[in-house]
């Protein structure tokens, strides 16, 4: 089996990834709501930002919230599949994360389209992005969403980093570098496929048909609103499940709203250093990826990268995430 037919081992071992077409001025973007609903004013701000980037935003489905989801499972799954099938749509961008993308995966059947489309998002979108990688070998984009990053504006706190977003969606002529603005917990360099996403959602793939294969990868993990002991538990679960056994490097977010509950007790940084340092691979902690209070960096998932764990850290994207 190969990446197209969905063998997890083959995809992570270096089979050719399937890349979406690059966006251009006037490309049509379809908003999708696979998880939780968002406040209309934030949606409007995010759509306005996409338009400032020269993109056309198609009308999204207007749905009544269903429990804590942005519609029923059937509505959200149908919206996702419809956006993939539309010939005028070149990329899908999530409205927000929250919770609920995992419901779409039960019985999700995606036809082998001639060309994948960019799926942009983070947080709960990790569920869909891992599914697309493990089952179809699709490169996706871990970055800002309409009401979670784009609404904050370029280069702003709780906003997004414009250069890395543009490079991930538009650049077809080589790689680029990201200054990670973090710190090296374990020094060194590593090269491999960049995979991962939200820590909680990576963990919940364990035991599923789309469990993330982490062999030979630079593993990105980020999250928010967890106590340090909860981060400890999630990392230990992944460690004991063998998910760190053959990773080549670790890129960690800055874990906002995860302060130690008692002064002087272990922090998330302490937990990461204690559990991950014995792996003997380069580790960078504190990058503004995924959940962050800073301008969010955009990182393509499924492409080759080189992690340099020195100083603030550097991630070199060694190939385009999109094709011409």
N, C-alpha and C positions, 0 to 999 in steps of 0.2 A: 504494500500500500504506500501511497505517497501523500504529500501535503494536501492535494486536492481531494483525496478520498478520506482524509481525516485520521491518519495514524498519528497519535500524539508523539510517539517516539521518533518517527521519521521527521515530523515537522521541526521539533526542537533540535534534532541532530544536524540540521543544516540543509534540508531540502529547500528548493527554490520557493520563496514566498510569493504569494499573489498580491500584487500591488494595485491600488486604485489609480485612476488617471489624475494628473495634477489639475488643480483648479486654475482658472484664469479669470480675468475681469469679466463680470457678468455671469459667472457660473451660478447655477441654481442650487441652493441649499434647502433641504427639507428638515424642518424641526420635527423631532420625535419626542414622545413622552413615555418612555418605557417604565418609569419608576414612579416617583411622587409628583404631585402637582406643584406649581410655582405661582408666586404672586404676579398678577398681570403687569404691574408697573416695572418689575424687574425683567419680565419677558420683553416688554417694549424697549427697555434700555439695551438689552442684549441684541435684539434684532436691529436696532439702529446702529450698533457697533459693527455688526456684520455688513451692513450696507455701506458704512464708512470704509470698509475694506474692499469695496467694489463688487460685492456679491449680491445676488438676488435671492431673497428669502421667500420661498413659496408659502402658501397658506397651510397652516397646520390644522389638524382636526381639533375642533372645540368640543371638549367633553366635560361632563360633570365629574368631579372627583368621586371615586368609589372607595369607601373606607379610607385608608391612607395611601391609595394609589391614584394615578392620573387616569382613571378609567378602569373598566373591567379588564381582566386578562385578555379576553378575546379582542377587545377594542385596541389594546396596546400592541398585541401581537400582529393584528391585521394592519395597523398603521405602519409598523416596522417593515413588514413584508411588502406593503404597497409602495413605500418609499424606495425600497430596493429595486422594485420592478419598474418604476417610472423611468421612461427613457429620457426625460428632460432633467432629471435630478442627477447631480454629480457627487453629492456628499450628503451625509446625514449628521446633524448635530443635535445632541440631547438638550432638552430644555433645562433639566436639572437631574440630580441623582436622588438621594433619599433612600428609597427601598422599593423593590418590586420587579427589577429586571429579571431576576431568577425565575419568576413565574412564566416568562415567555419561552423558556428553554425546553419545557416539557412538550415533546412532540413537535418542536420547531423544525420545519423542513424548508431549507433554502435551496432553490434551484441553482444549478451551476451556471450562473450568468457568465457571459463572455468576459466581463470585466468587473471586478469588485468595485465598491464605492467606499470612500473614506467614511469612517464612523468616528466622530469626534466626541469625547467626553471623558469623565473620570468618575471616581467614587463608585456608585452602584453600577455604572456602565461597565465596570470591570467584568461583571458576569457575562455580558454580551461579547465583550472584546475577547475574553478567553475562549468562549464558545467558537467564535469566528476563526480564531487562530487554530485551536485544536481540531476542529472539524473540517475547516476549509483552507487553512494556511493563509488567511487574510491578514495583511498588515492593517493596523488601526492606529488611531492617534489619541494619546492620553493627554488631554488638555482641556481648556476652558469650555464651559457650556453656556447656553444663552442666559440663564438666570443664575449662573454660578461661575463668575469670572469675566465673561464678556460684558456683563452689565456693569462691572466695576471700571471698565475702560483700560486702555493700554498704559502700561508702566505704572499703574496705580496700586495702592494697597487693596487687597481683595479683588484685584483686577488680573491682568494677564500680561505676559511678555510678548510683544508684537513680533519681534524678529524670529523667535523660535516657532511661533504659530505659522507665520508666513513660510518659513523654510519647510516645515512639515507638510503643508498643504499644497505649496506652489513649486518648490524647487525640484528640478529634474537633472541637474548637472553636477552631481557630486554631493559630498557631505558637508557638515558644519560642526561647530563646537559650541558647547554650553558650559559656561562657568557656573558651577553648581551652588556657590554661595553657602556652602556647608562647612564641614570639617572632616578630616580623615580620621576615622577611628582605628583603622588598620591600613598602613601605607602599602602602596604597590600599584601595579597596573594589571588590567585584565581585559580580554577581548572575547566577545560572544554575542549572541542574539540578545536584544533587550526585550524582556518580558516582565509581566507582573501587573501591578496596579494597587488597588486598595487592599490593605492587609486582610481585613475581615472577609472580603469577597474572594481573595486568593485562597484563604483557608477553607472556605465553604465549597470549593471545587473538589476537595478531597473525597474520594469514594464515588464521585459522579462519572459518567461517561466522558465528560470534558475536563477531567482533572488536569491541571496545568503541569506539563512536563518541564521541569526546571534544569534538566541536565545540560551543562555547557552554556548556561545563560548568565547574563548580568541581570540580577533580579531586582526589580523596582518594587518597593513596598512603602505605602504611605497610608495615613488614616487620621482621624480626629476624634475628640471626645471620649477617649479611652483612658482609664486609670493605668498607671505604669504596670500594675500587676496584671491587667487585662492584656496589655501588649506582651508582657512576659508569657502569659498562657498561650496566646496565639503563636508566638515565635517557637515556644517549646513544642506545640502541637505540630507545626511544620517540620521542626527538627526531628522529632520522633517519628514522623511519617516519612523521613528520608528525603525531604524536599530541599535540604541544604547540602546534601552529600556531594553533589557534583556541580554546584554553582561555581561560577568563575569570579564573581564579584557581586557586591550588594550596594544598591543605591537607595537610601532611605530619605523619606520626607522629614519635615520639621515637626510633625505631630502637634498641631495646635490644640488648645483646650485639653491637654493631657497632663496637666501639672500634677506633681505629687500631692496627695491629699493631706499629708502631714509633713511639716517642715523637717528637713533632714533625712526623709525617707528616700529610697531610690527613685530616680527620674527615668523617663523613657530612654534618655541617652545612656544612663547607667545600665539599664536592662539590655539594650542593644549591644553595648560593649561587652558585657559579661557573657551573653549567649553566643554572639557572632564572632568575637575575636578568636576563639579556639578553632574556627573553621580554617584560618590561615589564608583567607582570600581578602583582597582589598575591600574596604567598607567606607563609604562616605555617608555621614549622617547630617541631616538638617537642610536638605535642598528644598526649595520652594516648588515641589511637584505635588500634584493632586491637591489635597486639602492644605491650604496655607493662608496666612494673613498677608503675605507679600504678593508681588506680581508673579503669577503662576507661569512656570516654564512648561512648554509643550514638548513631549517626548514621544516619538513614534515607537510602536510596539511591533516586534517581528523583524526588525532590521539589525544589521551588524553594528556594534558599537565598541568603543574602547573607553574603559573607565580608568582615570588616573586619580588615585587617592593620595593626594599631596596638597597641603594647604587647604584652600576652600573647595578643592576637587574640580575635576573637568570630565565631561562626557563628550567624546567625539562620536558623532553620527557618521559612520563610514560609507554610507550609501544613501541615495534618495529614498524617501518613503513612498514616492509616487512616480508614475511613469508619464512620459510625454504623450 
